[in-house]
Amino acid sequence: MELYNSLPDDAIDSTSPVQVYCDGRQRAVGAGEIFDLGPGQSITLTPRLFHRFWAKKEGGILICGEVSTVNDDHTDNFFAEPVSRFADIEED
Protein backbone atom coordinates (compact mmCIF):
# COMPACT_ATOMS: atom_id res chain seq x y z
CA MET A 1 0.00 0.00 0.00
CA GLU A 2 0.90 3.64 -0.40
CA LEU A 3 -0.81 6.41 1.61
CA TYR A 4 -0.93 10.20 1.63
CA ASN A 5 -2.85 12.75 3.68
CA SER A 6 -4.74 15.46 1.83
CA LEU A 7 -4.19 19.19 2.13
CA PRO A 8 -7.04 21.67 2.80
CA ASP A 9 -7.37 22.26 -0.97
CA ASP A 10 -7.71 18.46 -1.50
CA ALA A 11 -4.24 18.14 -3.06
CA ILE A 12 -1.86 15.37 -1.99
CA ASP A 13 0.27 16.12 1.08
CA SER A 14 3.55 14.48 0.09
CA THR A 15 5.36 15.22 3.36
CA SER A 16 3.29 14.60 6.50
CA PRO A 17 3.19 11.12 8.05
CA VAL A 18 -0.11 9.24 7.91
CA GLN A 19 -1.77 7.76 10.99
CA VAL A 20 -3.75 4.58 10.28
CA TYR A 21 -5.03 1.58 12.18
CA CYS A 22 -3.86 -1.86 11.09
CA ASP A 23 -5.89 -4.57 12.80
CA GLY A 24 -6.87 -2.08 15.51
CA ARG A 25 -3.34 -0.89 16.29
CA GLN A 26 -2.29 2.64 15.46
CA ARG A 27 0.60 2.89 13.04
CA ALA A 28 2.47 5.86 11.58
CA VAL A 29 3.45 5.54 7.93
CA GLY A 30 5.60 8.02 6.01
CA ALA A 31 3.90 9.87 3.18
CA GLY A 32 4.22 7.67 0.09
CA GLU A 33 6.08 4.96 2.01
CA ILE A 34 5.29 1.59 0.50
CA PHE A 35 4.35 -1.00 3.09
CA ASP A 36 2.92 -4.50 3.05
CA LEU A 37 -0.16 -5.97 4.60
CA GLY A 38 0.18 -9.68 5.23
CA PRO A 39 -2.42 -12.40 4.68
CA GLY A 40 -5.54 -11.67 6.73
CA GLN A 41 -4.44 -8.20 7.82
CA SER A 42 -6.71 -5.18 7.54
CA ILE A 43 -6.32 -1.42 7.53
CA THR A 44 -8.80 1.31 8.42
CA LEU A 45 -8.67 4.27 6.04
CA THR A 46 -10.18 7.57 7.13
CA PRO A 47 -11.91 10.10 4.85
CA ARG A 48 -9.70 12.29 2.62
CA LEU A 49 -6.83 9.79 2.77
CA PHE A 50 -5.25 9.11 -0.63
CA HIS A 51 -4.48 5.43 -0.97
CA ARG A 52 -3.27 2.98 -3.57
CA PHE A 53 -2.88 -0.77 -3.27
CA TRP A 54 -1.73 -3.60 -5.50
CA ALA A 55 -0.39 -7.15 -5.38
CA LYS A 56 3.28 -7.99 -5.57
CA LYS A 57 4.16 -10.11 -8.60
CA GLU A 58 5.96 -12.65 -6.43
CA GLY A 59 3.11 -12.72 -3.88
CA GLY A 60 0.83 -15.11 -5.69
CA ILE A 61 -2.92 -14.69 -5.97
CA LEU A 62 -4.49 -11.74 -4.17
CA ILE A 63 -8.07 -11.44 -3.06
CA CYS A 64 -8.70 -7.95 -1.78
CA GLY A 65 -11.83 -6.14 -0.71
CA GLU A 66 -12.52 -2.50 0.04
CA VAL A 67 -15.57 -1.72 2.13
CA SER A 68 -16.84 1.85 2.32
CA THR A 69 -19.44 3.65 4.36
CA VAL A 70 -22.46 4.98 2.54
CA ASN A 71 -21.40 7.72 0.13
CA ASP A 72 -22.33 9.63 -2.98
CA ASP A 73 -19.94 8.55 -5.75
CA HIS A 74 -20.32 11.92 -7.49
CA THR A 75 -19.28 14.09 -4.50
CA ASP A 76 -17.52 11.89 -1.93
CA ASN A 77 -14.66 10.39 -3.95
CA PHE A 78 -11.44 12.26 -4.73
CA PHE A 79 -8.64 11.09 -7.01
CA ALA A 80 -5.09 12.38 -7.40
CA GLU A 81 -5.23 11.66 -11.13
CA PRO A 82 -8.31 11.81 -13.37
CA VAL A 83 -10.15 8.49 -13.34
CA SER A 84 -13.21 7.36 -15.24
CA ARG A 85 -15.50 6.00 -12.54
CA PHE A 86 -18.59 5.19 -14.55
CA ALA A 87 -19.22 3.83 -18.00
CA ASP A 88 -20.86 6.22 -20.45
CA ILE A 89 -24.51 5.49 -21.05
CA GLU A 90 -25.49 5.32 -24.67
CA GLU A 91 -29.19 5.97 -25.04
CA ASP A 92 -30.94 3.91 -27.70
C-alpha positions in Angstrom: 0.0 0.0 0.0 0.9 3.6 -0.4 -0.8 6.4 1.6 -0.9 10.2 1.6 -2.9 12.8 3.7 -4.7 15.5 1.8 -4.2 19.2 2.1 -7.0 21.7 2.8 -7.4 22.3 -1.0 -7.7 18.5 -1.5 -4.2 18.1 -3.1 -1.9 15.4 -2.0 0.3 16.1 1.1 3.5 14.5 0.1 5.4 15.2 3.4 3.3 14.6 6.5 3.2 11.1 8.1 -0.1 9.2 7.9 -1.8 7.8 11.0 -3.8 4.6 10.3 -5.0 1.6 12.2 -3.9 -1.9 11.1 -5.9 -4.6 12.8 -6.9 -2.1 15.5 -3.3 -0.9 16.3 -2.3 2.6 15.5 0.6 2.9 13.0 2.5 5.9 11.6 3.5 5.5 7.9 5.6 8.0 6.0 3.9 9.9 3.2 4.2 7.7 0.1 6.1 5.0 2.0 5.3 1.6 0.5 4.3 -1.0 3.1 2.9 -4.5 3.1 -0.2 -6.0 4.6 0.2 -9.7 5.2 -2.4 -12.4 4.7 -5.5 -11.7 6.7 -4.4 -8.2 7.8 -6.7 -5.2 7.5 -6.3 -1.4 7.5 -8.8 1.3 8.4 -8.7 4.3 6.0 -10.2 7.6 7.1 -11.9 10.1 4.9 -9.7 12.3 2.6 -6.8 9.8 2.8 -5.3 9.1 -0.6 -4.5 5.4 -1.0 -3.3 3.0 -3.6 -2.9 -0.8 -3.3 -1.7 -3.6 -5.5 -0.4 -7.1 -5.4 3.3 -8.0 -5.6 4.2 -10.1 -8.6 6.0 -12.6 -6.4 3.1 -12.7 -3.9 0.8 -15.1 -5.7 -2.9 -14.7 -6.0 -4.5 -11.7 -4.2 -8.1 -11.4 -3.1 -8.7 -7.9 -1.8 -11.8 -6.1 -0.7 -12.5 -2.5 0.0 -15.6 -1.7 2.1 -16.8 1.9 2.3 -19.4 3.6 4.4 -22.5 5.0 2.5 -21.4 7.7 0.1 -22.3 9.6 -3.0 -19.9 8.6 -5.8 -20.3 11.9 -7.5 -19.3 14.1 -4.5 -17.5 11.9 -1.9 -14.7 10.4 -4.0 -11.4 12.3 -4.7 -8.6 11.1 -7.0 -5.1 12.4 -7.4 -5.2 11.7 -11.1 -8.3 11.8 -13.4 -10.1 8.5 -13.3 -13.2 7.4 -15.2 -15.5 6.0 -12.5 -18.6 5.2 -14.5 -19.2 3.8 -18.0 -20.9 6.2 -20.4 -24.5 5.5 -21.0 -25.5 5.3 -24.7 -29.2 6.0 -25.0 -30.9 3.9 -27.7 
